[in-house]
Amino acid sequence: MTQELPKFTRINESFDCQNCGRTVPLAETTCRDHCPVCLWSLHVDINPGDRAADCGGLLRPISYSANKKKGWMIHYRCEKCGTEKLNRFLEHDVHLADSIDALLKLSSVSPL
């Protein structure tokens, strides 16, 4: 029998973006899991915050969509294993809000 992983583990820590090198601060009201400047992330979780993924590849932002409850969602594809994930866009974070310009550029990158 395999152990079931929690669906969400709250980890809010600063980190250095592996794509653009920017030091990313803590989020104000939630957990930050991507760079607010370039929107890239790392494939380190199976469920949010669990750090259970062995991949470690860069998650490329490929598109975005609107969610009625969560707002804008960034769609990712892992450069290493191809896994696709969603992360919430943090447009109102007082420490460092996500770049709306970077989000809008995704509409010209590739469709879902």
N, C-alpha and C positions, 0 to 999 in steps of 0.2 A: 504494500500500500504506500502511495506517495503522499507526502505531507502537502496539504493545501496552503498556498501562499496567500497572505492577506491581499485584498483588492486595492488598498491604498495605505501607504506608510508615509507619514508626514516627515519629510526631510527638507529643511530650508537652509541651504548653505551656499556660501559664495564659492566661485570656481573660476578658473581661467578657460576661456573658450578655446577648444582645440582646432577651430577653423580660423578665426580671425585674431586670436591672442588677447582679446579684451578681458580684463578682470570684471567678472559679473557679480554684482552685489546681491544680498538677500532680497527676496520679494517682500512686499509689505503685508499682504493678506493671505497669501497662499505659498506654495512651494515653487521655486523657479527651477525649470528643467531644461532651459535653452537660453542661448545668448539673445539679449534684447536688441542687439545691433544687427547681427547677420541672421538671426533666428535658427542657427544650427544647434544640434543637440548631440548627445552621445547615447548609443544603445547599451545602457547599463541596467535597465529594468525590464522585468517581465510584466509585473503590475507596478503602477506608479510608486516610486520610492523604495522598492524592495531590494534593489541592487543585486538581483538574482540572475541577470543575463550574463552569459559568458562571452558574448560577442565583442563588445567594446568598440564597435565601428562607429563612424560618424553618421548621424542622421541628417540627411539633406532635406531641407524644406522644399516640397515640390508643388504645393498648392494650398488653398485654404477654403473654408466653407463657414457658413453661419449655423450656430446651434441656438435654438430658442432659449435654453436655460443657461448655457455657458458662454455665449457670445461667439467671437471668432475662434475657429479652430485651425491650427496649422497641421497640414498633412505632411508626413515624413516618409522617406524610404531610406533604409540603411544601406550605405555604400559597400558594406562588407558582406552582409547575408541576404539583403533584399527585403527584410521584414518591413512592414508598413505600420506606422503608429500615428496617433493624434495627440497634440498638446494644445492646451488653452493659450490663446494670445493674451498677454497682459497689457492692455492698453491704458490702464489707469494707475499703474504702480507708481507711487511717489518717489521711490528710490531711483528707478530707471525704467520708464515705460518702454514696452516693445516698439520698435520702429514701424510705423504705419507704412512708410515708404518701402521698406523691405517686404512687408506683407503684400502690398499692391504689386510689386514686381513679380511675385509668384504667379500672378494671373497670366503673365506672358512667358513663363518658363515652360510649363507643360500641363496638359489636362490631367485630371484624375484617371 
